[in-house]
Amino acid sequence: MSISEVKAALGEAHRLLDHGRTTTEGIGASLDDTAGLMLATLHDSRRAEAEKARQAIADAMREVKLTLRAIDAAQESGTEYGKVLG
């Protein structure tokens, strides 16, 4: 694989990561809306199922944040590697 092919692959990966970020941000926005409704519905409930639901939504929100961080890190690494290639 030539340097120009590697650079092209890095560019495509960056584009795909942008698409992944957009998708993940959309999921996060939907999750925020859903969490608000769910938490309002369960606000007084002390049932075990309600607590499991609260924990599941918190876990999902954390995963969205972690995914966005991973996308950022991957893009930064790709950009830095591209700079090294010249």
C-alpha positions in Angstrom: 0.0 0.0 0.0 1.4 3.4 -1.0 1.5 6.5 1.2 -1.2 8.1 -1.0 -3.4 5.0 -0.5 -2.9 5.1 3.2 -3.8 8.8 3.2 -6.9 8.1 1.2 -7.9 5.3 3.6 -7.4 7.7 6.5 -9.6 10.2 4.8 -12.3 7.7 4.3 -12.0 6.5 7.9 -12.4 10.1 9.1 -15.5 10.5 6.9 -17.0 7.3 8.3 -16.2 8.3 11.8 -18.0 11.6 11.2 -21.0 9.6 10.0 -20.8 7.5 13.1 -20.6 10.6 15.3 -23.7 12.0 13.7 -25.6 8.8 14.2 -24.4 8.4 17.8 -25.3 12.1 18.6 -28.8 11.4 17.2 -29.1 8.3 19.4 -28.0 10.4 22.4 -30.6 13.1 21.7 -33.3 10.4 21.4 -32.1 8.8 24.6 -32.2 12.1 26.4 -35.8 12.6 25.4 -36.7 9.1 26.4 -34.8 9.4 29.7 -36.7 12.5 30.6 -40.1 10.9 29.9 -39.1 7.7 31.7 -37.7 9.5 34.8 -40.8 11.7 35.0 -43.0 8.6 34.9 -41.0 6.7 37.5 -40.1 9.6 39.7 -41.9 8.2 42.9 -41.4 4.6 42.2 -39.2 2.6 44.5 -39.8 -0.8 42.8 -36.8 -2.9 41.8 -37.9 -2.7 38.1 -38.0 1.1 38.3 -34.5 1.2 39.7 -33.2 -1.2 37.0 -34.8 1.0 34.4 -33.1 4.1 35.8 -29.7 2.2 35.9 -30.2 1.0 32.3 -30.9 4.5 31.0 -27.9 5.9 32.9 -25.7 3.1 31.5 -26.9 3.8 27.9 -26.2 7.5 28.3 -22.7 6.7 29.6 -22.1 4.4 26.6 -23.1 7.2 24.2 -20.5 9.5 25.8 -17.8 6.9 25.7 -18.6 6.1 22.1 -18.2 9.8 21.2 -14.9 10.0 23.0 -13.7 6.9 21.2 -14.6 8.5 17.9 -12.8 11.7 18.8 -9.7 9.7 19.8 -9.7 7.7 16.6 -10.0 10.8 14.5 -7.2 12.5 16.4 -5.0 9.5 16.0 -5.7 9.3 12.3 -5.0 13.0 11.8 -1.7 12.7 13.7 -0.7 9.7 11.6 -1.6 11.5 8.4 0.7 14.4 9.5 3.6 12.0 10.1 3.1 10.6 6.6 3.4 14.1 5.2 
